[in-house]
Structure formats: C-alpha cells, structure tokens
Amino acid sequence: MANGNGRHLTGSPYAVVLLPSLLSRSVSCEDLRLPLNLAYLLSAHVSFRLPMSTANLAHVERTFDEIISGCLGQSKGISYVTSLPDDLGPLLASAVFVLTNEQGFRITHALAEIPQAVLVRSGEVQYLLRVEGAKRVPDVDWKAKLAGCALSLKVPCRTFSTRTRFLLTA
C-alpha cells in the first residue's frame, strides 16, 4: 500500500505520532492515553516514530503499559525518538502518515502531501478525529482502519454519512 509519493505504509516506511507537549514539558499519562491508544491500534498496520524529550519517557512507557495490559493486539512497533534534532522536518517529511493533535497540526499543516489524522478537542472530554489529505490516504481499507480506530476508541467525529461520525477532508 503506497501513498501519493510512492512511499509504502507496509514495510520499512513509518508514520509519526507528533504531540508537541512531549517535546518540551512533562505530560501526564491522562493526556497521552487517547493519542497513544490510537497510535497503538494503527501500529498493527504501520510502524510509528514518537519524538519526545527523555523527561517524558517514563510517562509514555507507563501509558503504553496501561494500554497493552492484557491486550492481544498486534503491532509493527512504536519507536521512541529521544535524540531530537532542532528541526523535526526530516523526520516528518519522510513519514507516510502523521497522527497529531491541534498543536501538532500547526507544525505539520505545511506538509500537505502527507495524510494526517488530527485529534481535535471538541469539549472538555470529547474529541473528534479529522483526517487531512484523505485523498492521499493510500486506499479505502486504510480510511476504514482510521474510521474503525476512531469508533473503537469512541471518539466523537464529524459526519460524512448520516450514521458515521468521521470527517475526511481533501
């Protein structure tokens, strides 16, 4: 499965989970639970890179321990990137997909050729999952996997059909 640039979602290419708060300050496990849950579910189909400061490593590992505890899911892996360059551009530019939040999308929006799933807070505890560049998502199965992950996490999403709450934008 390849994206518009000929890069593949299966095999050695990777996706990136970009949570800017992990780069500079301490983050609670609570703030990590939803995006890391989604990354873990999607990692069954593509490996991920997760850039973070070493100060957040323990929080991330504790959160993943909670997520995978008793879970029989499969994963192609989520690699931590703790030796951060000053510029994340090369890491992001080589990715086939980016999972991020609103803060991260402010950084990645210029990467228009790379499909991105953006977790957007739509209330105190509700989120929606917005997929930017859906036309560049490699195939219908990958779009369905994104929608399925959103639904399995019970993420409220915007409508593209009358019954499914999920937004795909071009």
C-alpha positions in Angstrom: 0.0 0.0 0.0 1.6 3.3 -1.1 0.8 6.9 -0.6 0.8 9.5 -3.4 4.6 9.8 -3.2 5.2 6.1 -3.8 6.1 5.5 -0.1 4.6 2.4 1.4 2.5 2.1 4.6 3.6 -1.5 5.0 7.2 -2.4 5.2 10.1 -0.2 6.4 8.5 3.3 6.0 6.8 4.8 9.0 4.2 7.1 10.4 4.8 9.7 13.1 2.9 10.5 16.3 3.6 14.2 16.9 2.5 15.5 20.3 4.4 18.8 20.7 3.9 18.8 24.5 6.1 15.7 24.6 9.0 17.6 23.1 9.3 20.3 25.8 7.5 19.7 29.0 6.3 17.0 31.3 3.0 15.4 30.3 0.5 13.4 32.3 -0.4 9.9 31.4 -4.0 11.1 31.2 -3.1 13.5 28.4 -1.3 10.7 26.5 -3.9 8.0 26.8 -6.1 8.8 23.8 -3.4 9.6 21.2 -1.2 6.7 22.2 -4.2 4.3 22.2 -5.0 5.4 18.6 -1.3 5.0 17.6 -1.2 1.5 19.1 -4.3 0.5 17.2 -2.9 1.9 13.9 0.5 0.3 14.6 -1.0 -3.0 13.6 -0.7 -1.7 10.0 2.3 0.7 10.0 5.2 1.3 12.4 5.4 4.6 14.2 8.0 7.0 15.4 7.2 9.0 18.5 9.5 12.0 19.1 9.8 13.2 22.8 12.1 14.5 25.4 13.8 12.0 27.6 11.9 13.6 30.6 8.7 12.1 29.2 9.9 8.6 28.5 8.6 7.2 31.8 5.1 8.7 31.3 4.9 7.3 27.8 6.1 3.9 28.9 3.6 3.9 31.8 0.8 4.9 29.5 1.7 2.2 26.9 1.8 -0.4 29.8 -1.8 0.5 30.7 -2.9 0.4 27.0 -1.4 -3.0 26.2 -2.0 -4.6 29.6 -3.9 -7.8 28.8 -4.3 -6.8 25.1 -3.7 -9.3 22.4 -3.3 -6.7 19.7 -0.6 -6.9 17.1 1.9 -4.0 16.4 4.6 -3.3 13.9 6.1 -1.2 16.6 6.3 2.3 18.0 9.9 3.6 18.2 10.8 6.4 20.6 12.9 9.2 19.2 14.6 10.9 22.2 17.7 12.3 20.5 15.7 15.1 18.9 17.1 17.3 16.2 16.5 21.0 16.3 14.2 20.6 13.3 11.7 17.7 13.0 11.3 18.5 9.3 13.3 15.5 8.0 11.5 13.0 10.4 8.1 14.3 9.3 8.9 14.7 5.6 9.9 11.0 5.4 6.7 9.8 7.1 3.9 8.3 5.2 1.3 9.4 7.7 1.1 11.7 10.7 -1.1 11.4 13.8 -1.2 14.6 15.8 -3.3 17.0 17.8 -4.2 20.6 17.2 -0.8 21.9 18.5 1.0 19.4 16.2 -1.1 20.3 13.2 0.2 23.9 13.5 3.6 22.4 12.8 2.6 19.8 10.2 0.0 21.7 8.2 2.6 22.7 5.6 3.2 19.0 4.8 0.2 19.0 2.5 1.4 15.9 0.6 1.3 13.7 3.8 -2.1 12.5 5.1 -2.7 13.4 8.7 -5.1 12.4 11.4 -5.7 15.3 13.8 -7.2 14.8 17.2 -9.3 17.9 17.9 -10.7 18.7 21.3 -14.5 19.4 20.9 -15.4 19.9 24.6 -13.8 19.1 27.9 -13.6 15.4 27.3 -14.8 14.9 23.7 -12.5 14.7 20.7 -13.1 14.4 17.0 -10.7 12.8 14.6 -10.1 14.9 11.4 -8.2 13.3 8.6 -6.5 15.9 6.4 -5.5 14.9 2.9 -7.9 11.9 2.8 -7.5 11.7 -1.0 -3.8 10.9 -0.3 -4.6 8.1 2.2 -3.4 5.1 0.2 -6.6 3.1 -0.1 -10.2 2.6 1.1 -9.0 0.0 3.6 -6.7 2.4 5.3 -9.5 5.0 5.5 -11.7 2.3 7.0 -9.0 1.4 9.6 -8.8 5.1 10.6 -12.6 5.2 11.0 -12.6 1.9 12.8 -10.0 3.1 15.3 -11.9 6.3 15.9 -15.1 4.3 16.6 -13.4 1.7 18.7 -12.0 4.5 20.9 -15.5 6.1 21.0 -14.0 9.3 19.6 -16.9 11.6 18.5 -16.2 12.6 14.9 -17.9 14.8 12.4 -20.3 13.4 9.9 -19.6 12.3 6.4 -22.6 10.0 6.2 -25.8 10.0 8.3 -24.7 7.4 10.7 -20.9 7.6 10.8 -19.3 10.4 12.7 -16.0 10.8 10.9 -14.6 13.7 8.8 -12.4 13.2 5.8 -11.1 16.3 4.0 -9.3 16.7 0.7 
